Amino acid sequence: MLPIKFRFFLAALSIALFLTGCLPSNRVPMKSYHYILEYDSPKVQITPKQASILVETFSAAPAFNTDHMLYGPSPYQLSEYAYHLWRANPGEIVASFILRDIRQSGLFVAAVNQMDVSTPINYRLAGSIDEFLEHDEASQWFAVAALTVSLLRENTQEPSEMLIFQKSYRVSKPCRAKNPEALAAAMSLAVAEISAQLIMDISDAI
């Protein structure tokens, strides 16, 4: 049997540890920073169509299906910034900006998302994010955006006539500095370039 003094010591130690766990911590929680794309809708020369289009929320490849900002020095390494995040999943962000840009272009009479169930549509744009990350090289960091889209024709019974085109886009833009804010700025330029080319391709295809 343990001596009485030692038992009292263990009891006092247990109480002290319990109280320490209950007391508020002096550690200040780390602040999280959230980022979004920011760019003006591209100016494109197109002929308006008497048609409407639905832009679906894009999916994302498993490696990029996260709101964390990702970076890596090679195709085999991928890490994330602990406290720097995109405001939403890349599939949601990119689709929302492409929808905005299509609207601003005037290509269609109406451009809607999946929440709009009342507007009749003639075309549907689906897509997936293939890459959305910061690629680090010794002297320069780059924002890399890549996606694959499918333009589909609605109101047809022939499967062979449904797919108008499927195309992949990939753009890399240098970051002006080596930090997450510079990544967001460079990623904005990359998505803007993809959006402009995509709108032109849609215009040429329909």
LINRAUR-V417437 format. One record per run of one state. SS is the DSSP state (@ for helix, = for strand, . for the rest). FROM is the first residue (numbers start at 1). TO is the last residue. If there is no record, write none. Layout:
# LINRAUR-V417437
SS_FROM_TO, SS_FROM_TO
This chain:
# LINRAUR-V417437
._1_3, @_4_22, ._23_32, =_33_35, ._36_51, =_52_55, ._56_58, =_59_60, ._61_61, @_62_64, ._65_67, =_68_74, ._75_76, =_77_86, ._87_89, @_90_105, ._106_109, =_110_112, ._113_122, =_123_136, ._137_140, =_141_153, ._154_158, @_159_162, =_163_174, ._175_179, @_180_205, ._206_206
